[in-house]
Amino acid sequence: MIERGCGSIVTMASSAGRILTPAPTAYAAAKAGLVMLSRQVASEAGKHGVRVNCLAPDSILTGRIRRLMSEDQQKQWAAMFPLGRMGAPEDVALATLFLASESSSWVTGVTLDVAGGKIML
């Protein structure tokens, strides 16, 4: 990317690296570290035309979550989000696509919270 003078790196953190959550301490610390690593690399790589951004999803309704939580639990969990639902894998995929594309050519060093409004920083 540096040789080409352009490129985009998208890292994947979690809301656990952004706000207090019931996640295990080591997990939250690792995700917070990834957020800062992304910012640091963005500041160093920007002069070479390389953008670095981070995604921090919250509760994504995956097949695993569907198996572990009853429909009632899923509805209760979804009610905690201002948008009234849990995220879908497509929400994360589309946010990743945006950050990787030229549509975000003037965006670097940010963490995008894909969290249904739960995190408003």
Secondary structure, DSSP 4 states (H G I P E B T S, - for coil): -TTTT-EEEEEE--GGGTS--SS-HHHHHHHHHHHHHHHHHHHHHGGGTEEEEEEEE--B--HHHHHHS-HHHHHHHHTTSTTSS-B-HHHHHHHHHHHHSGGGTT--S-EEEESTTS---
